Amino acid sequence: MDKHQDVKNFIKEGTGIDISKKLLAFIMNPRKLEGLNNDALKEIVIEYAPIYQRFRFMLDGPNWLASFTISLRCRIANKPELEKLLGISQ
């Protein structure tokens, strides 16, 4: 099994959510987030929010998920509407 499928299976087992190929591509390569406009970024945040809520307080876990989460949080910093969608601000 390849790494992409492993990631997809890990998220499916932990959340019951089948992620899109688009989100999977961003999880596997968080640097891609830098080139997104606000509308595309909002789509990623909306799809990732339930996954983030499930894994946000995990003390150990896959590096790729932590790396993506950190990159996404940095990318949406100072965007209160996106932070609210992700559940990190009121």
C-alpha positions in Angstrom: 0.0 0.0 0.0 1.3 3.5 -0.8 1.7 6.3 1.7 -1.3 8.3 0.3 -3.6 5.3 0.9 -2.1 4.8 4.4 -3.0 8.5 5.2 -6.5 8.2 3.8 -7.1 5.0 5.8 -5.7 6.5 9.0 -8.2 9.4 8.7 -11.0 7.2 7.7 -10.5 4.9 10.7 -10.1 7.8 13.1 -13.0 9.9 12.0 -15.1 7.9 9.6 -14.6 10.6 7.0 -13.4 9.8 3.4 -11.3 12.7 2.4 -11.1 14.1 -1.1 -8.1 13.7 -3.4 -7.6 17.5 -3.1 -7.4 17.5 0.6 -5.1 14.5 0.6 -2.8 16.3 -1.8 -2.5 19.2 0.6 -2.0 17.0 3.6 0.8 15.2 1.8 2.4 18.5 0.7 1.4 21.4 3.0 3.5 23.9 1.1 0.8 23.9 -1.6 -1.4 25.9 0.9 0.8 28.9 0.2 -0.6 29.3 -3.3 -4.3 29.1 -2.5 -6.6 32.0 -2.8 -9.1 32.6 0.0 -12.0 30.8 -1.6 -9.9 27.6 -2.2 -8.5 27.9 1.3 -12.0 28.1 2.7 -12.9 24.8 0.9 -9.9 23.1 2.5 -10.7 24.5 6.0 -14.4 23.3 5.7 -13.4 19.8 4.7 -10.6 19.6 7.3 -12.5 21.0 10.2 -14.1 17.8 11.5 -10.8 16.0 11.1 -9.0 18.7 13.0 -11.6 18.6 15.8 -11.0 14.8 16.2 -7.2 14.9 16.2 -6.4 18.4 17.6 -5.5 17.2 21.1 -3.6 14.1 20.1 -0.3 14.1 21.9 1.3 11.7 19.5 0.4 11.0 15.9 1.7 11.0 12.4 4.1 13.8 11.5 2.3 14.5 8.3 -0.9 15.4 10.0 0.8 17.7 12.5 2.8 19.4 9.7 -0.4 20.0 7.7 -2.2 21.3 10.7 0.5 23.7 11.6 0.8 24.9 8.0 -2.9 25.4 7.8 -3.1 27.3 11.0 -0.3 29.6 9.9 -2.0 30.2 6.6 -5.3 31.1 8.1 -3.8 33.3 10.9 -5.5 36.7 10.9 -8.4 35.4 9.0 -11.1 35.2 11.7 -13.8 33.8 9.4 -11.5 30.8 8.5 -10.3 30.4 12.1 -13.9 30.2 13.2 -14.7 27.5 10.6 -11.8 25.5 11.9 -12.9 26.0 15.5 -9.9 27.8 16.8 -11.6 31.2 17.5 -15.0 32.3 18.7 
